Amino acid sequence: MIPRQPARASTALAERPADRPAPKALYKIPEVMTLLSMSRSVIYEQIRAGRLRSVTQGRARLVSAAAIADYVTLLENETMRSNA
């Protein structure tokens, strides 16, 4: 009988730093704080201003991966405009 090889983690997961959450569709506010390196109050200010989209599920406020990517693009575009 041939011994089975242990399951290997995918390369993407193996290369992910330990302090970063795994990629997923929706992130809780503390995870968004880590991903964007912003405080809780700044995250909520950006949500209230409509610059960072979020959804609620029950009492939890969640931010989609797409909303995070869009927010980063918005910041980059603002930086490009101010530097031009």
N, C-alpha and C positions, 0 to 999 in steps of 0.2 A: 504494500500500500504506500502511495506517495504522500508524504506529509504536505499539508496545506500551508501555503504561504500566508502570513498574517496580512490583513487588509492594510493597505497603505493610504495615508492621507493624500488628497490631491495636492498637486504642486502649489496651487494658489493658496490653499490653507496652510501648507507647510512654510511658505514664505511670508505669511502674514505676521506682523509683529504681535507679541503677546498682549500689548496694551490697547490694541484696536479691536473693536467688536467685529464679528464675522459679518460679511455682506448679507443684507436681508432687505425685504420690501419696506418694512415700517420700523422706525426707531423711536424709542421712548426719549423724553426730553433729556435725561442724564446722558444718554448715548449721543444725542445731537450735540450736547455741550462738549463732549469729548471730541467728536468728529470735527467740529468747527472751532474748537478752542475758544469758546465764548461762555460767558456766565449765564446762569439761568435767567436773570432779569433781562439781559440783552436778547436772548432767544425769544422770550415772551414779547419783548418790545417789537422785534422784527415780525413776529406772528401778528400782533395787533395792527402793525403798520401795513400788513398785506405783502410784505417782502418775502416772507417765508411761509409757504402754505403748510397747513396741518389739518388733521382730521381727528375726530374723537370717536373712541370705541368705549361705550359706557362712560366711566369717569376718566379714562386715560386719554391724554392728548398724544398723538403720534404724528411723526413727520415721515413722509415717504422718501425713499432714496432719490427719486426723480425730483422732488421738491428741494432736497439738499443740493443736488447737482445744478438745478436751475438757480438757486440762491448764489452758489459759488460763481456761476457764469455772470449773474447780475453784478456781483462785486467786481469781477474782472473787467466787465464792460465799463463800469463806473470809473475804475482806475485808469483804463485806457483813455476815456474821454477827458478825465481831469489832467492827464499827462500830455494830451495832444495840444 
